Amino acid sequence: MRRLPFRLRVAFACVLFLGCAQPWLRAQDREPTLSDAEVEKLRELAPDPPDRVMAFIGFINQRAEAIDKLTTGKRRPGREEDIHDLMQQIAGILDDLDDNLDEYSKHHNDVRKVLPKLIAAAERWGTVLRSPPDDQEYSIQRKLALESLNDVNEAATQMIAGQAAWFKEHPPAKSGVKSGSG
């Protein structure tokens, strides 16, 4: 029996690999963390950083309330999977919020008024994320969400001092401009 040509063997190996890897690759696809309406709201609020931060807070609050209801209400089938999904969404939204805070800090956008609200909300979210009993179904997602929460809390805390110093040296114009530029 004759051996297949090298190129044909390579092509066959690639097809075989991709066929075997397809379920693994599909598992790597992330569920969207924000609904289309939420994404649209963030787009509309792009020129107004304080309102955009408040929108992020609202989105995370909704998911935190859902986790709270799942853990305090009557136990139902699929609860652990729902908690997993909600924690995954919270982690993703927190990562997006952290990216936004980095940009606002770099560009000296004035978000001083909402940072204390963000820090207070972060405390509540931490409590909610820690409240469900340990379960392997969502333990990794809880850890990731808590790490993301810590990053946002740290960024907001540092921004309070940084923004206070920046705007003391560079007072914003009194013409109703909500964000500075730098």
Contacts in CASP RR format, 6 or more apart in sequence:
PFRMAT RR
TARGET T0000
AUTHOR 0000-0000-0000
METHOD contacts of the structure
MODEL  1
MRRLPFRLRVAFACVLFLGCAQPWLRAQDREPTLSDAEVEKLRELAPDPP
DRVMAFIGFINQRAEAIDKLTTGKRRPGREEDIHDLMQQIAGILDDLDDN
LDEYSKHHNDVRKVLPKLIAAAERWGTVLRSPPDDQEYSIQRKLALESLN
DVNEAATQMIAGQAAWFKEHPPAKSGVKSGSG
4 12 0 8 1.000
31 85 0 8 1.000
31 88 0 8 1.000
31 89 0 8 1.000
33 88 0 8 1.000
33 89 0 8 1.000
33 91 0 8 1.000
33 92 0 8 1.000
33 93 0 8 1.000
33 96 0 8 1.000
34 42 0 8 1.000
34 59 0 8 1.000
34 89 0 8 1.000
34 93 0 8 1.000
34 96 0 8 1.000
38 55 0 8 1.000
38 59 0 8 1.000
41 55 0 8 1.000
42 52 0 8 1.000
42 55 0 8 1.000
42 56 0 8 1.000
45 51 0 8 1.000
45 52 0 8 1.000
45 55 0 8 1.000
46 52 0 8 1.000
47 179 0 8 1.000
48 178 0 8 1.000
48 179 0 8 1.000
49 100 0 8 1.000
49 104 0 8 1.000
49 109 0 8 1.000
49 110 0 8 1.000
49 111 0 8 1.000
49 178 0 8 1.000
49 179 0 8 1.000
50 110 0 8 1.000
50 111 0 8 1.000
50 113 0 8 1.000
50 114 0 8 1.000
50 178 0 8 1.000
50 179 0 8 1.000
52 100 0 8 1.000
53 97 0 8 1.000
53 100 0 8 1.000
53 101 0 8 1.000
53 104 0 8 1.000
53 111 0 8 1.000
53 114 0 8 1.000
53 115 0 8 1.000
53 118 0 8 1.000
54 114 0 8 1.000
54 117 0 8 1.000
56 93 0 8 1.000
56 96 0 8 1.000
56 97 0 8 1.000
56 100 0 8 1.000
57 114 0 8 1.000
57 117 0 8 1.000
57 118 0 8 1.000
57 121 0 8 1.000
59 93 0 8 1.000
60 90 0 8 1.000
60 93 0 8 1.000
60 94 0 8 1.000
60 97 0 8 1.000
60 121 0 8 1.000
60 125 0 8 1.000
61 121 0 8 1.000
61 124 0 8 1.000
63 86 0 8 1.000
63 89 0 8 1.000
63 90 0 8 1.000
63 93 0 8 1.000
64 90 0 8 1.000
64 124 0 8 1.000
64 125 0 8 1.000
64 128 0 8 1.000
64 129 0 8 1.000
66 82 0 8 1.000
66 86 0 8 1.000
67 83 0 8 1.000
67 86 0 8 1.000
67 87 0 8 1.000
67 128 0 8 1.000
67 129 0 8 1.000
67 131 0 8 1.000
67 132 0 8 1.000
68 128 0 8 1.000
68 131 0 8 1.000
70 79 0 8 1.000
70 82 0 8 1.000
70 83 0 8 1.000
70 86 0 8 1.000
70 132 0 8 1.000
71 83 0 8 1.000
71 131 0 8 1.000
71 132 0 8 1.000
71 133 0 8 1.000
80 135 0 8 1.000
80 137 0 8 1.000
80 138 0 8 1.000
81 137 0 8 1.000
83 132 0 8 1.000
83 135 0 8 1.000
83 137 0 8 1.000
83 138 0 8 1.000
84 137 0 8 1.000
84 138 0 8 1.000
84 141 0 8 1.000
87 129 0 8 1.000
87 138 0 8 1.000
87 141 0 8 1.000
87 142 0 8 1.000
87 144 0 8 1.000
87 145 0 8 1.000
88 141 0 8 1.000
88 144 0 8 1.000
88 145 0 8 1.000
90 125 0 8 1.000
90 129 0 8 1.000
90 145 0 8 1.000
90 148 0 8 1.000
90 149 0 8 1.000
91 141 0 8 1.000
91 144 0 8 1.000
91 145 0 8 1.000
91 147 0 8 1.000
91 148 0 8 1.000
92 148 0 8 1.000
94 145 0 8 1.000
94 148 0 8 1.000
94 149 0 8 1.000
94 151 0 8 1.000
94 152 0 8 1.000
95 148 0 8 1.000
95 151 0 8 1.000
97 152 0 8 1.000
98 148 0 8 1.000
98 151 0 8 1.000
98 152 0 8 1.000
98 155 0 8 1.000
101 111 0 8 1.000
101 152 0 8 1.000
101 155 0 8 1.000
101 156 0 8 1.000
101 159 0 8 1.000
102 155 0 8 1.000
103 109 0 8 1.000
104 111 0 8 1.000
104 159 0 8 1.000
104 179 0 8 1.000
105 155 0 8 1.000
105 158 0 8 1.000
105 159 0 8 1.000
105 162 0 8 1.000
105 163 0 8 1.000
107 179 0 8 1.000
107 180 0 8 1.000
107 181 0 8 1.000
107 182 0 8 1.000
108 163 0 8 1.000
108 166 0 8 1.000
108 167 0 8 1.000
108 170 0 8 1.000
108 180 0 8 1.000
108 181 0 8 1.000
108 182 0 8 1.000
109 179 0 8 1.000
109 180 0 8 1.000
109 181 0 8 1.000
110 163 0 8 1.000
110 167 0 8 1.000
110 172 0 8 1.000
110 178 0 8 1.000
110 179 0 8 1.000
110 180 0 8 1.000
111 159 0 8 1.000
111 163 0 8 1.000
111 179 0 8 1.000
112 160 0 8 1.000
112 163 0 8 1.000
112 164 0 8 1.000
112 167 0 8 1.000
115 156 0 8 1.000
115 159 0 8 1.000
115 160 0 8 1.000
115 163 0 8 1.000
116 160 0 8 1.000
118 152 0 8 1.000
118 156 0 8 1.000
119 153 0 8 1.000
119 156 0 8 1.000
119 157 0 8 1.000
119 160 0 8 1.000
122 149 0 8 1.000
122 152 0 8 1.000
122 153 0 8 1.000
122 156 0 8 1.000
125 149 0 8 1.000
126 146 0 8 1.000
126 149 0 8 1.000
129 142 0 8 1.000
129 145 0 8 1.000
129 146 0 8 1.000
129 149 0 8 1.000
130 142 0 8 1.000
130 146 0 8 1.000
132 138 0 8 1.000
132 142 0 8 1.000
172 180 0 8 1.000
END
